[in-house]
Each structure stands twice: as structure tokens, then as C-alpha cells.
Amino acid sequence: MPVSAQLDHHRAAHEMQVAIYRAMTPQKRLEQALRMNRTMRDLMAAGFRDREPTWSEAQVRRAVADRILHARTG
């Protein structure tokens, strides 16, 4: 797929996603955000477990918390 077609597809998908979120009630948006947060934490923990198989669950939880606490954007 050419780059311009990919950009159009991404733009259209983003616009559709925004429309879906705007149609949700505030409660549903909050529930979705909490599900997404839980999924992100689960995936991050799985990555730490894969890279550090000797770590205890407490160490994994701490690593996830540290990664989130020290995350940077932009």
C-alpha cells in the first residue's frame, strides 16, 4: 500500500475512533479507559516476566509501577 493510502487509512480510522468515543457516555468512556489501562499494565508485566524470568511478582509489579511513574511523553 502506498504511503499516502496508508496515511488516509490511518486518518479515517482515527476519525472513526474519535466518533465512537464521542458517542459514549462519560461512564462508558471511563470504563474503556480503565480497561485500556489494565491491558497496558498486563502487557507491560508480561514483557518484564519474559525478559526477567527470575523476578518475583512483587518485582514485576514494582517494575511496572516504576515504568509508569517515570514515563515521558513528547
C-alpha positions in Angstrom: 0.0 0.0 0.0 1.4 3.4 -0.9 2.3 5.7 1.9 -0.4 8.2 1.0 -3.0 5.5 1.1 -1.7 4.3 4.5 -2.0 7.9 5.8 -5.5 8.2 4.5 -6.4 4.9 6.1 -4.9 5.9 9.5 -6.7 9.3 9.3 -10.0 7.6 8.6 -9.6 5.1 11.3 -8.7 7.8 13.8 -11.7 9.8 12.9 -13.9 6.8 13.3 -12.4 6.0 16.7 -12.9 9.6 17.8 -16.6 9.5 16.7 -17.1 6.3 18.7 -15.6 7.8 21.8 -17.7 10.9 21.5 -20.8 8.9 21.2 -20.1 7.1 24.5 -21.4 8.3 27.8 -18.9 9.6 30.2 -19.3 6.5 32.3 -18.6 4.2 29.3 -15.5 6.3 28.3 -14.2 5.9 31.9 -14.8 2.2 31.8 -13.0 2.0 28.5 -10.0 4.0 29.8 -9.8 1.7 32.8 -9.9 -1.4 30.6 -7.1 0.1 28.4 -5.0 0.9 31.4 -5.4 -2.6 32.8 -4.4 -4.1 29.4 -1.4 -1.8 29.2 -0.3 -2.9 32.7 -0.8 -6.6 31.9 1.2 -6.3 28.7 4.0 -4.4 30.4 4.1 -7.0 33.2 4.2 -9.9 30.6 7.1 -8.2 28.9 9.0 -7.9 32.2 8.3 -11.5 33.1 9.6 -12.6 29.7 12.8 -10.6 30.0 13.3 -11.3 33.7 12.0 -14.8 34.4 13.6 -15.0 37.8 11.8 -11.9 39.1 9.0 -12.4 41.7 5.6 -10.9 41.1 6.4 -8.2 43.6 9.4 -7.2 41.4 7.3 -7.3 38.3 4.7 -5.1 39.9 7.4 -2.7 41.1 9.0 -2.5 37.6 5.6 -1.7 36.0 4.9 1.0 38.6 8.4 2.5 38.1 8.0 2.5 34.3 4.6 4.3 34.6 5.9 6.7 37.2 8.9 7.7 35.2 7.2 7.6 31.7 7.8 10.6 29.5 5.8 11.8 26.5 6.7 14.2 23.7 
